[in-house]
Amino acid sequence: LFVDQHIADERIIYEKLRKQMKQESVPSQGLLLPITMELSPTQALVSEIAIGMLSSIGFDIEPFGGNTIIIRAIPSIIQRGDIKQMIIDLIERTTDSYDKLDSLELQNELLITTACHSSVQAGDNISDSEALNLIKELFKSEQPFLCPHGRPIIVRMKRSELDEKFQRR
């Protein structure tokens, strides 16, 4: 069996965030040093819509004058990732999807994007214990075989197929 660590972690984080959001209890962690970001005029306009939706999943973001926003808190589940890039991508996802999706679908897209940015990345080195914990957590999830985008998380390959790929037979 081969497991894609990125999308396995994405599935775990997505389901935890979704459950917390449904219970209206997404814990946030305040940032010791709030992050200010200068946005383009279009991003600043859309950020007003995104800020409301992002608050329901644990972000505390406010306008900070002009085209600037300030990020004061993020969902506690976020342990890694580039926060500024995540916020830009969340605003862009809102821009791309606002007219195409209803509010629940858009909120789900924002959950997926948050989970994607917060998860272990492909190629990241993780310890054996972290890998084992990832597998345990994955199999506790509602849908351990597909990522939130629908891609397979686990691929099974027979030894003969593996040998063939390495031209051993």
Disulfide bonds with the S-S distance in Angstrom:
none
